[in-house]
Amino acid sequence: MTERGPAPSSDRYARPVSDPADTEHRLARLEARVEDRGLADLGVKVDVNRRAINALGVQTAARFDRLEAEMRAGFAEMRGRLDGAAAGYQHIVELLNTLLRDDQR
């Protein structure tokens, strides 16, 4: 197996080196394109993350709304039970008072 070098060019000699200022200018344009592409990719990623965070916020708000409704229903039920128990205790107190009055006569 033989290794081959670079493909032969049509020029017999290497191209002359361009002006260093021109090379720097071309390099700066290339870096700007890479940065723009990187910023565009970053912008897309930020948008995707923002949408995901907003979706989680909506989902969390819906869960809290459901939880709040369940909690209010539970409190209302307990309030009804406690009111019933208080009415029962009041009735027991009235019966005991009636018995005590009858015994004192």
N, C-alpha and C positions, 0 to 999 in steps of 0.2 A: 504494500500500500504506500503510495507516494503522496506526500503533502504538496498541495499546490499553494502558491502564493496568491497575492491579489490578482484579479483579472487584469490583463494588459490593457492599458488605456490607448486611446488613439494618439495621444500626445507622446512624443518620445521623451520629453522631459517634464518634470513636475511643473504645475502651474506656478507662475510667479506669486509671491506673497503680496496680498493686497495691502493697501495703506492701513496701518494699525487703527487709525481713527475710524475707518470704514468697518473694520472688523469689530471694534467696540460698539459701533452703532448697530450693526447687525445682531450682535450678541444681546444688546439691551432690548432690541425689538423681540428677539426670541424669548428672553426672560419675561418681558411684559405679556406675551401671548401665554406663556406657561402660568404666570400669576393670574391672568384673567380667567383661564380655564380652571385653575384651582379655586378662585373665588366663586366662579359660577357653580362648580361642584359643591363648594361649601354652602352656597346659597340654597341649592337644592336640598342638601342635607338638613339645613336649618329649617326649611319649610316643612320637610317630612317630620322632623322632630316636633315642630310647633303643632302640626296637625295631630300628631299622636298625643301630645300633652293635652291639647284641647279636647280630644275625644275622651281621654281619661278623666278630665274635669267634668265633662257632661255625664259620663257614666257614674262618677262618684256623686255628683249632685242628685242624680236619679236615685241612687242607693240611699242617700241621706233623706230624700223626700219620702221614699217608701218606709224607711226606718222611723221617720217622724210620724207618719200616719199610723203605723203599727203601735208606736209608743203612746200616741194620743188615744187610740182605741183601747189599749191596755189600761191606761190611767182612768179612762171613763168607766171601764168595766169594774176596776177596783173601787172607784168612787161609789158606784152603785152598790157594790157588795158591802163596803164600809157603812154607807148610809143605811142599808138594810140591817146590818148588825147593830148600829147605834139605835135604830128604831126598836129592835128587839130588846136591847138593854134598857131602853127607856120604859118599855112595857113591863119588864121584870121589876124595875124600880117602882113603878106605879102599883104593881100587884103587891110588892113587899110593903109599901107605904099603907096600902089598904088593909093588909093583914095586921100591921102594927097598930093602926088606928082602931081596928075592931078589937084587938086584944086589950087596948088601953081603956075601953069603955066598960 
